[in-house]
Amino acid sequence: MTKPLVLRTARTVCPHDCPSTCALDVEVLDSGVIGRVRGAKDDPYTAGVICEKVARYAERANHPDRVLYPLRRTGPKGSGQFARISWDEALDEIGTRFLQIEAEHGPQSIWPYYYAGTMGHVHRDGINRLRNAKSYSEQYDTICTMISWTGYIAGTGLLTGPNPEQMAESDCVVIWGTNPVNTQINVMTHAIRARKERGAKLVVVDIYRTATMEQADMALLIRPGTDGALALAVMHILLRDNLADREFLKSHSDFDSSLESHLAVKTPNWASEITGLTPAEIEAFAHLVGENPRAYFRLGYGFSRQRNGALNMHAALSIPTMVGAWKYRGGGAFHSNSGTWALDKSQITGASLKKSRVRELDMCRIGPILTGDPQALEGGGPVKALLIQNTNPMVVTPDHSLTREGFTREDLFTVVHEQFMTETAQMADIVLPATMFVEHNDYYTRGGHTRVLYGPKIVDAPGEAMPNHFVINEIAKRVGAPEAVTEKTDREMVAETFSRSGYGDLDQIEAASGFVDRALPDDKSRYTDGFAWPDGKFRFKPDWEATRIKRGVNWVCDPSEMPAMVDFLDWNEPTTETVPFRLTTSPARTFLNSTFGETPTSQKREGTPSLLMHPDDAARLALEDGAPVTIGNHRGSVELTLRLFDGLRTGVVVAEGLHPHKAHRKGRGINTLIGSDPVKPFGGAAFHDAAVWVRASAA
């Protein structure tokens, strides 16, 4: 067979939910499909390095199991029984059903539901144009960033930090609560540069020995949810041993004697009992940072996905302020640059079409919402229709048993626009075939960096796959919302957004570099001219209400429950004799949430859904490596394969990756065990915080 020829190499952008948002060079073959995918060497952050799953993206884009045509359900929900129909048939049926449901139950009974299956703003956020025009129920976005962003902004007042490329200029890089080898490989590129070029020490704080921790000079293996206690003890030592930068604290923070008294009792011995670290390990970490204040703290999402996650983020963020790390290039802390884009997306989202305030339904509580929980429904009527794009809630949301129960309702009309027949698509009444990023035009923001990148269409879509932009326009025409219809193409929407945002002309941007650099000046990103609160001070004593206003979010607890100053509070789900293990559900290397679960290489690499357990715990329970085990709590149970692993604390178990439910014996995945109760102060799901039991599976 003749090998396909490479016609050209096209520059585009990885669309997936990862802070790196890599610039890509993609081969276009003479067969009309993509070939090899490489990281762009001339992009300073990507620097030619991409993750292995995106490097073999052709396996996903050219997969034989892609949804290629509109489908109508012909059998029971979840049966996978569908018949092919035309686009007009599908869209007409959606329009008719939506209008019927609206007439009978009101517009808020329809809930457009989406998230970050693509990070392209045109094809991700355009669903809101339809929502706003029709007054369908709003979506409260809690599934990813709510907890961590809250903790970060509570301290700095703005979601930004020193350019991540400056990690290479650091004397000490602290990677806290994230596993970039699995989830954002480019962090390692710049951290390892610092070690090679400056002799910098690499510190990794995590709850199990990850591939990132394997590369650390100092590995701090703590119990889940105890990060705040470690941070407080480090600050205690910095003050005790005169390693704190008191001049910086006075000029740039609200530090005072009451905070010093508060930290005086947070000793290494106190933190040792909580974290599992020895006092000597805590002392060594504090002295490393205190003696190398040009320290760069790369703060991840993982450690915030606890019920006390916002407090832990704020506490870890406080350490670089204590030593004045922000004063130095290569110093300070970084979580996300998402506060810096200043984008006018009003044409994409149809912001001006909003007529009145409607209820805002918590996306993490889709299970309680679909099963009729009055509180989750915000006191309103039931959801009778779903329009789902860019997400797979049957796998990725918590409280899966409730989610599954809700999706099986016969009175729920569900439309799913998807690339594959996911477990959510299998529950749909109508399935629409969706394009992938190489098959449409969009732009992408980098939470983990400073650039906004344009990603052009480089190949035609297979079958009858159509982009999100088309679907929203066509549904809007059929539900009496002409104001939500735009005649602009997806590329024209990008150009309009760039123009409105003051970014410049898209044609010129594409010809020059393909990106707009939104890097703040150093004094802004490192807050050397003051933090983003009215007094210019970093807040060790958060004003939680001011943080809420900045974020435009809602209280889910009594404000009086929040601590007055940086603190550790054990709000996590308690272990007991009945549920003695603490479970965390960490990312796998070759899955991205539920994406790539359909590709054979990722399936082979990740293998059977497994549970990591310390050998001492396994011996106590008479469990052997490779044995089938059942893990459970009051929410349900999941079947896994046991893997003995001494790189975690006893009493802690880890399940890596969101495997499809069908990959598990008995067909229930790990989010069966995760609660959807909203995390203080403004919501979110504690994906890495569940108390469970473990036992041998029944024969």
Secondary structure, DSSP 8 states (H G I E B T S, - for coil): -----EEEEEEEE--SS-TT--EEEEEEETTSSEEEEEE-TTSTTTTT---HHHHTTHHHHT-TTB--S-EEE-SSTTS--EEE--HHHHHHHHHHHHHHHHHHH-GGGEEEEE-SSS-BHHHHHTHHHHHHHHT--EEE--SSSHHHHHHHHHHHSSS--S-GGGGGG-SEEEEES--HHHH-THHHHHHHHHHHHH--EEEEEESB--TTGGG-SEEEE--TT-HHHHHHHHHHHHHHTT-S-HHHHHHHB---HHHHHHHHT--HHHHHHHHS--HHHHHHHHHHHHH--SEEEEE-SGGG-STTHHHHHHHHHHHHHHTTGGGSTT-EEES--TTS-----HHHHTGGG--S---EEEGGGHHHHHTT-TTTTTTS----EEEEES--HHHHSS-HHHHHHHHT-TT-EEEEEESB--TTGGG-SEEEEB--GGGS-EEEE-TTSSEEEEE---S--STT-B-HHHHHHHHHHHTT-GGG---S-HHHHHHHHHHHTT---HHHHHHHTSEEE----HHHHTTTT--SSTT--B-SS--HHHHHHHHT---SS-GGGS-SSS-----S----SSS-EEEEEE--SS-BTTBTTTSHHHHHHH-S-EEEE-HHHHHHTT--TT-EEEEEETTEEEEEEEEE-SSB-TTEEEEES---GGGSGGG--GGGG------TTT----TT-EEEEEEE---
